[in-house]
């Protein structure tokens, strides 16, 4: 590649990114999933489109798809709230193991007996499409106000189920007979255990290091956090464990560790995640040859119907039998099993392994993902409203950015009061910040001023809080509590400072 070729490539890539960014706006207004637009861009510049670009490198697509999936899982983990997924972990784990097994078996049986595919192809398709797509789920959940218990299940499931599915697809893509089921189950359990252990260890060590090391520039924090998350994937994969599970767990720990410049880190990760999604979908659109899809449309629609209306609901019911889950939530979980780029990327594994009929598997998966994402994505908000699961608006968590002051042994906390925050109308003195923390500056309508205890906070205000090291966490918890519970948070048993401890502290202040 010459410098001239590099210039042309940079121009094309930048134009594709700009079109894709504009497409996000279009998809948010129309309800059309953005991944379909990205795939359309890839098809449009491909060999059957206006660009005429010939691209058929399945191995390169698989490698870049893996890299993009690592970034997407890291971004999803950083944005996952531990308090939401903690109660959902048992259900998510069941969906990611028992649910995957049921989905693979039912879909493969339907593909074999109803669509007429051989068992090898049927099992591959069943395994490939049994994974919900993290990018699609995280994207849809941003626009659908579901209860935290459902959001936690869907987020955790999409982060967990990639690991066993990848193992199954690789096993089914090997030459010769598939291993005995008990050997395969043991292998899956071992890889998941190794990946989980490495992800938790690297996440904890990374969070500890980031909290105790002051970097010379704020822009280095997001880079370091993403590097730690990606290293968890690499270490897990090199140890013959599940790298995908490792990166997701490490990112969850980092995202909930109250790191310095946490909002900036999440913003950086979200931007990198969008680039990963755009690049992956456009590349998959380039890889597909539209005129070769015609013969596989009918079996794809049939298998997709089996997956959506039979396999996914059965997997949800079977997985959640030990739990008391209302039928409305089971219905929504059944419909919210969104497929996206992950199944298409996984469909390249048998192509790289030269499995007979792998191109048919890829084409069926591609058509299935496009059609059923187009159906499920836009209708999910409507179904949530019909089931009375998407109603009501809760106060969002308060985004607090922390910058360490190493010499002064303190921290600067900056936050803004959002439209749903119950901090609106609260006086600064009513925040009842812990001793050692104080609101030192308020920015309102572009004007900065030092507040008094009687200053009433308003929506859109930006606050600067100074806190010493020992009370930094308590100050953050107090701000979060008031944002979600109002000025009486703590007194009424909501999150924040316990009422009795707060009462004793106020009395000591009044006495002294």
SVG drawing of the C-alpha trace seen along z (x, -y; Angstrom):
<svg xmlns="http://www.w3.org/2000/svg" viewBox="-51 -34 55 73">
<polyline fill="none" stroke="black" stroke-width="0.4" points="0.0,0.0 1.4,-3.4 0.7,-6.8 -1.7,-7.5 -3.7,-4.4 -3.7,-5.3 -5.1,-8.7 -7.9,-7.2 -8.7,-4.6 -8.8,-7.3 -11.2,-9.4 -13.5,-6.4 -13.5,-5.3 -14.2,-8.8 -17.1,-9.2 -18.5,-5.8 -18.3,-6.8 -20.0,-10.1 -22.8,-8.4 -23.1,-5.8 -23.3,-8.6 -26.0,-10.3 -27.8,-6.9 -27.9,-6.7 -30.1,-9.8 -32.3,-8.3 -32.7,-5.0 -33.5,-6.7 -36.4,-8.6 -37.7,-5.8 -37.2,-2.9 -35.2,-1.0 -32.2,0.8 -29.0,-1.0 -27.2,2.3 -29.4,2.8 -28.4,-0.5 -24.7,0.3 -25.1,3.6 -26.9,1.8 -23.9,-0.6 -21.6,2.4 -23.8,4.0 -24.1,0.8 -20.3,0.4 -19.9,4.2 -19.6,6.0 -23.4,6.0 -23.7,2.3 -22.7,-1.0 -19.1,-0.7 -18.3,2.5 -15.8,3.5 -15.0,7.2 -14.3,8.6 -14.5,12.3 -12.0,12.7 -13.9,14.6 -10.8,15.1 -10.1,11.4 -13.8,10.7 -13.7,13.2 -10.6,11.6 -11.8,8.1 -15.2,9.2 -13.7,10.7 -11.7,7.5 -14.9,5.4 -16.8,7.8 -14.2,7.4 -14.6,3.6 -18.4,3.9 -18.4,6.2 -16.0,3.9 -18.2,0.9 -21.3,2.8 -19.6,4.0 -18.4,0.5 -22.0,-0.8 -23.6,2.1 -24.7,1.2 -23.8,3.9 -26.8,3.2 -29.0,4.0 -27.4,7.2 -26.5,8.6 -30.0,9.9 -30.3,11.0 -27.1,13.1 -28.8,16.5 -31.4,16.0 -28.9,14.6 -26.6,17.6 -29.5,20.0 -30.4,18.3 -26.7,18.4 -26.3,22.2 -29.6,24.1 -31.3,21.6 -28.5,21.9 -28.7,25.7 -32.5,25.7 -32.3,23.1 -29.6,25.0 -31.5,28.3 -34.9,27.0 -33.5,24.8 -31.3,27.6 -34.2,30.1 -36.4,27.6 -33.6,26.9 -33.1,30.6 -36.7,31.9 -38.5,28.9 -35.9,27.1 -34.2,30.3 -30.6,29.4 -28.1,32.0 -27.4,32.5 -23.9,30.8 -25.4,27.6 -28.5,27.7 -26.3,27.9 -24.1,25.1 -27.1,22.8 -28.7,23.7 -25.5,22.8 -24.7,19.7 -28.1,18.1 -28.6,19.1 -26.4,16.1 -28.1,12.8 -26.1,9.9 -24.5,7.6 -24.4,4.6 -28.1,5.0 -29.3,5.5 -27.3,2.6 -28.4,0.3 -32.1,1.2 -32.0,0.9 -30.8,-2.6 -34.2,-3.6 -36.6,-1.2 -37.2,-2.2 -37.5,1.3 -37.5,2.2 -34.0,2.7 -34.6,6.4 -35.3,7.0 -32.5,4.8 -30.1,6.6 -31.1,10.0 -30.8,9.0 -27.5,7.2 -25.9,10.0 -27.3,12.7 -25.9,10.9 -22.5,10.6 -22.4,14.2 -23.9,16.3 -21.2,15.5 -18.7,17.7 -20.5,21.1 -21.8,20.4 -18.3,19.8 -17.2,23.0 -20.1,24.9 -19.6,23.4 -15.9,24.2 -16.7,27.8 -19.3,28.3 -16.9,26.8 -14.1,29.4 -13.6,32.2 -14.8,35.6 -17.4,36.5 -18.4,34.1 -17.2,34.9 -19.4,36.7 -21.9,34.3 -20.5,34.8 -17.0,34.0 -18.3,30.9 -20.1,29.8 -17.0,30.3 -14.9,28.3 -17.5,25.4 -17.6,25.4 -13.7,25.3 -13.3,22.5 -16.1,20.5 -14.4,21.0 -11.0,20.0 -12.4,16.9 -14.4,15.8 -11.4,16.2 -9.1,14.2 -11.7,11.5 -12.5,11.0 -8.8,10.9 -7.7,8.5 -10.8,6.3 -10.1,6.1 -6.3,5.5 -7.0,2.9 -9.5,1.0 -7.2,1.0 -4.4,-0.4 -6.5,-3.0 -7.8,-4.3 -4.3,-4.6 -2.3,-6.0 -2.7,-9.6 -1.9,-9.9 -0.5,-13.2 -3.4,-13.7 -7.1,-13.0 -7.2,-11.6 -4.9,-8.7 -7.6,-7.2 -10.0,-6.0 -7.1,-4.6 -5.8,-2.7 -9.2,-1.3 -9.9,0.0 -6.4,1.5 -7.1,3.3 -10.4,4.7 -8.8,5.9 -5.9,7.5 -8.5,9.5 -9.7,10.9 -6.2,11.7 -5.2,13.3 -8.3,15.4 -8.0,16.6 -4.3,17.4 -5.1,19.4 -7.6,21.5 -10.5,19.9 -13.4,17.8 -11.9,14.4 -15.3,12.9 -16.5,13.7 -13.2,12.4 -13.4,9.0 -17.1,8.5 -16.5,9.3 -13.4,7.2 -15.3,4.3 -18.2,4.7 -15.8,4.4 -14.0,1.4 -17.3,-0.3 -18.6,0.0 -15.3,-0.8 -15.8,-4.6 -12.7,-5.3 -11.4,-8.8 -12.9,-10.4 -15.5,-7.6 -18.0,-9.5 -15.2,-10.5 -14.1,-6.9 -17.6,-5.6 -17.9,-8.3 -14.6,-7.2 -15.6,-3.5 -19.0,-4.3 -17.3,-6.1 -14.9,-3.2 -17.8,-0.8 -19.7,-2.6 -16.7,-2.5 -16.5,1.3 -20.2,1.7 -20.0,-0.3 -16.8,1.3 -18.1,4.8 -21.5,4.4 -20.1,2.6 -17.5,5.4 -20.1,8.1 -22.2,6.3 -19.2,6.3 -18.6,10.0 -22.1,11.0 -23.0,11.5 -26.7,10.5 -27.4,12.4 -26.3,15.6 -28.9,15.2 -32.0,15.9 -32.0,19.7 -31.6,19.4 -34.3,16.9 -37.1,19.4 -35.1,21.7 -33.8,18.6 -37.4,17.3 -38.5,20.8 -35.6,21.3 -36.0,17.8 -39.7,18.4 -38.7,21.6 -36.1,19.7 -38.2,16.7 -41.6,18.4 -40.6,21.8 -36.9,22.1 -36.4,18.8 -39.7,19.0 -39.0,22.6 -35.4,21.7 -36.7,18.8 -39.4,21.0 -37.0,23.9 -34.3,21.6 -36.6,19.7 -38.4,22.7 -36.6,22.4 -37.5,18.7 -40.7,16.9 -41.0,14.8 -44.3,13.4 -45.6,14.4 -45.3,10.8 -41.6,10.7 -41.1,14.2 -42.9,12.9 -40.7,9.9 -37.5,11.8 -38.6,14.2 -39.1,11.4 -36.0,9.5 -33.6,12.2 -32.1,9.9 -29.7,11.2 -27.1,9.0 -23.6,9.1 -22.4,11.8 -24.3,14.6 -23.0,13.4 -19.4,13.2 -19.8,16.7 -21.1,18.0 -17.6,17.2 -16.0,19.8 -17.2,22.8 -16.3,20.9 -12.7,20.4 -12.6,24.1 -13.8,25.2 -16.9,27.0 -19.0,28.3 -22.1,26.2 -20.6,23.3 -21.6,20.7 -25.2,21.9 -25.0,21.5 -23.6,18.0 -26.3,16.9 -29.2,18.4 -27.8,16.7 -27.4,13.4 -31.0,13.3 -32.4,14.5 -30.6,11.8 -31.6,9.0 -35.3,10.0 -36.0,10.8 -34.0,7.9 -36.1,5.7 -39.2,7.3 -38.2,7.6 -36.2,4.3 -38.9,1.8 -41.7,3.8 -40.0,4.3 -40.9,0.9 -44.6,1.5 -44.6,4.9 -43.1,3.5 -45.9,0.9 -48.6,3.5 -47.2,5.7 -47.1,2.7 -43.3,3.2 -42.1,0.0 -44.1,-2.6 -42.9,-5.0 -39.8,-7.0 -37.3,-6.6 -34.7,-9.1 -31.5,-8.3 -28.3,-7.7 -26.2,-10.8 -23.0,-10.8 -20.2,-12.0 -16.7,-12.6 -13.8,-12.3 -10.4,-13.9 -7.7,-13.0 -5.7,-15.7 -2.7,-13.6 -0.7,-16.3 -3.8,-17.6 -5.0,-14.1 -8.4,-15.0 -10.7,-14.8 -12.7,-17.1 -16.2,-15.7 -18.1,-17.2 -21.7,-16.4 -24.7,-17.9 -28.4,-17.8 -30.3,-15.9 -34.0,-16.4 -35.2,-13.5 -33.0,-14.2 -34.8,-14.8 -31.9,-17.2 -33.9,-19.9 -35.3,-22.2 -33.0,-21.0 -31.0,-23.7 -27.2,-23.1 -27.4,-22.8 -30.1,-20.2 -27.6,-17.9 -26.2,-17.1 -22.7,-16.3 -20.4,-14.4 -17.8,-16.3 -14.8,-16.8 -16.9,-17.5 -18.5,-20.7 -20.1,-22.1 -17.6,-24.8 -19.0,-26.0 -22.2,-26.0 -22.4,-26.7 -25.9,-27.8 -26.7,-29.1 -23.0,-29.7 -22.4,-31.7 -20.3,-30.4 -20.8,-31.3 -20.0,-30.1 -23.2,-28.8 -24.5,-29.5 -26.3,-26.9 -29.6,-28.4 -28.8,-28.3 -31.6,-26.3 -30.3,-23.8 -32.0,-23.7 -32.1,-21.3 -29.1,-21.8 -26.8,-23.1 -23.3,-21.8 -21.7,-21.2 -18.1,-21.1 -17.6,-19.3 -14.3,-19.0 -13.9,-16.0 -11.0,-14.6 -9.9,-11.0 -11.6,-9.3 -15.1,-10.7 -15.0,-10.7 -17.1,-7.5 -19.5,-8.8 -19.9,-12.1 -20.6,-10.3 -23.2,-8.1 -24.9,-11.1 -25.2,-12.9 -26.6,-9.8 -29.0,-9.3 -30.4,-12.9 -30.6,-12.6 -32.8,-9.5 -34.6,-10.1 -34.8,-13.9 -33.8,-15.9 -35.3,-13.3 -33.0,-10.5 -31.5,-8.7 -34.2,-9.9 -36.8,-7.6 -34.6,-4.6 -33.6,-5.3 -30.0,-5.0 -27.4,-7.3 -26.4,-8.0 -28.4,-6.0 -31.0,-8.1 -29.7,-7.5 -26.1,-8.2 -27.1,-11.3 -29.2,-12.5 -26.3,-12.0 -24.0,-13.9 -26.5,-16.8 -26.9,-17.0 -23.1,-17.2 -23.0,-20.0 -25.7,-21.9 -24.1,-21.4 -20.7,-22.4"/>
</svg>
